[in-house]
Amino acid sequence: MNFLNETSDGGSASKQEPPSLIVGRDEANHWVVVEAHGLCGGIFATEAAAMRYACEESRGRAGAVRIAHHLVALDLASPPRRRALGQS
């Protein structure tokens, strides 16, 4: 089963667009999913569970789920980062 689609439409992000998620391992070797802006995420027992969550959250959008080739940290203590209007 192929959960990843490495293509991207290159268009601008809209408010209706599902989140972009990163799947990887944390320092304790758990499977972790982190949304790019810190809005959602989780720790999972298996890679399949992490990928299933990421694909459901991204609603299957092409290029929305990425595999990290580095350690991923899920920060549960900090509030989500918010972008100010007009910032990229």
N, C-alpha and C positions, 0 to 999 in steps of 0.2 A: 504494500500500500504506500503510495507516494503522498506524503503530507505537504511537501514543499513545492512551491512553484517559484523559481528564481527570477521570473520575469517581473518587470515593473512597468506600469503604464506611463510613468513619467509626468502624469498630470498633477495639478495642484490639489492639496488635501482639502476636503470639505468637512463640514461639521457632521455630516451623515456617514462619513467613511468609518469603517470599523478600525479598531486599534491595530497598531503594528506591535508584534510580540517577538521576544527573543527567548529561545529555549537553550538551556545549557546546564552545566553542573556547577554547584557552589563548592566552597572550600571543604565541606563535609561530604562531598560526592553525591549529594541529593540532586535529583532532577528539578530544575527551577524554571519557571516561566515569568518573565518580567515584561510589562508593557513599556513601550519606549518613553512615556511621560510619567511613569510611576503610578498610573491610575488603577492598575489591577495586576494580579500575578498570583503565584502560588508555588508550593513545594509539593513534589509528586514522588511516589514510590518507584514508578517506572517511566522510561522514555515514552512508551506508548500513551500512558495517561497524560503526560505533559503535552505531547503533540496533539492529542484529542482535545484537551482544554484550549490550547492555542488556536487550533483550527476552528473550534466552535466560537471562541471570542472574536476571531477575525472574520467570521462568517464566510470563510473560504476565499477571501479576497486574494488575488494573485500577488505574490511577493510580500504578503503581510507577516508571514512567519519565517523567522531566520534562525539558523543554528549558530550558536556562539562557539568560537574556536578559542575562547579564553574563559576564565572563571566568571560566573554571573552571581551577583549578590542581590537578594531580595530584601529591601530595607522596609521592615514593618514598623519601625519606630518613627520615621519621618512622615509628615503629611505629603500628599502628592505635590509634585512641582507643577506650577501653573505658568503658562506663558502670558505675558502682558500683551495687550493689543498692539499690533504693528511690529512685534519682534518676530524674527525667523528662528 
